[in-house]
Amino acid sequence: MITAIVLIKTSVDQIPEIAEAIAALDHVSEVYSVTGGYDLVALVRVARHDDLADIIPGRISKIPGVAATDTHVAFRTYSQHDLEAAFAIGLDS
């Protein structure tokens, strides 16, 4: 499982609508509104790196009101929870 953390700049007056549109996309597990230099943070979880191109520039960046994205691909997960098992349900290997 590949996890990408996507930092998103948006039109400030449309944050809730944009967040809901992003959260509705396949492979987007969570969207947070945040303080700081970005308006939203989305967690994207996919099986293949190629899938990131379909979702981030192909879908998230094309949502009206999304001004910019900055994507960080996670190398490892450090957690007390078994995230790999939780997000692997229903995925074909």
C-alpha positions in Angstrom: 0.0 0.0 0.0 1.4 3.4 -1.0 0.3 6.4 1.0 0.5 10.0 -0.2 0.0 13.1 1.9 -1.4 15.8 -0.3 -1.3 19.4 0.8 -3.9 21.5 -1.0 -4.3 25.2 -1.5 -7.9 26.2 -2.3 -10.3 29.1 -2.7 -10.9 29.9 1.0 -14.6 30.6 0.5 -15.1 27.1 -0.9 -13.1 24.9 1.6 -16.0 22.8 2.8 -17.3 22.0 -0.7 -13.8 21.3 -2.1 -13.0 19.0 0.9 -16.2 17.1 0.4 -15.5 16.6 -3.3 -12.0 15.4 -2.6 -13.2 13.0 0.2 -15.7 11.5 -2.2 -12.9 10.3 -4.6 -11.8 6.7 -4.6 -8.6 6.1 -2.7 -8.9 9.2 -0.6 -9.2 8.0 2.9 -9.3 11.3 4.8 -9.4 15.0 4.2 -8.6 17.6 7.0 -9.0 21.3 7.0 -5.9 22.8 8.6 -4.1 26.0 9.6 -0.9 27.2 8.0 0.2 27.6 4.4 -2.3 25.0 3.1 -6.1 24.8 3.5 -6.6 21.0 3.2 -4.6 17.8 3.8 -5.7 14.6 2.0 -4.5 11.1 2.6 -4.4 9.0 -0.5 -3.8 5.3 -0.4 -3.2 3.3 -3.5 -1.8 -0.1 -4.6 0.6 1.3 -7.3 2.5 4.5 -7.9 0.8 4.9 -11.3 -2.5 5.3 -9.4 -1.2 8.5 -7.8 -1.0 10.2 -11.2 -4.6 9.2 -11.9 -5.9 10.6 -8.5 -3.8 13.6 -7.7 -3.1 15.5 -10.9 -5.9 13.7 -12.7 -8.7 14.2 -10.2 -7.9 16.3 -7.2 -6.1 19.1 -9.1 -9.0 19.3 -11.5 -11.7 20.0 -8.8 -12.9 23.6 -9.3 -11.3 25.8 -6.6 -8.2 23.7 -6.1 -5.3 26.2 -6.7 -2.2 24.0 -6.0 -1.1 20.7 -4.5 2.1 19.5 -2.9 2.4 15.7 -2.6 4.6 13.8 -0.2 4.9 10.0 -0.6 5.4 8.1 2.6 8.3 5.6 2.8 7.2 3.9 6.0 4.3 4.0 8.5 5.0 4.2 12.2 1.9 3.5 14.1 0.4 1.5 16.9 -2.4 0.5 14.5 -2.1 -2.0 11.7 -2.9 0.5 8.9 -1.8 -1.9 6.1 -4.3 -4.5 7.1 -7.1 -2.0 7.5 -6.7 -0.5 4.1 -6.0 -3.7 2.2 -9.5 -5.0 2.6 -11.0 -5.5 -0.9 -7.8 -4.9 -2.8 -6.5 -7.5 -5.2 -2.8 -8.1 -4.9 
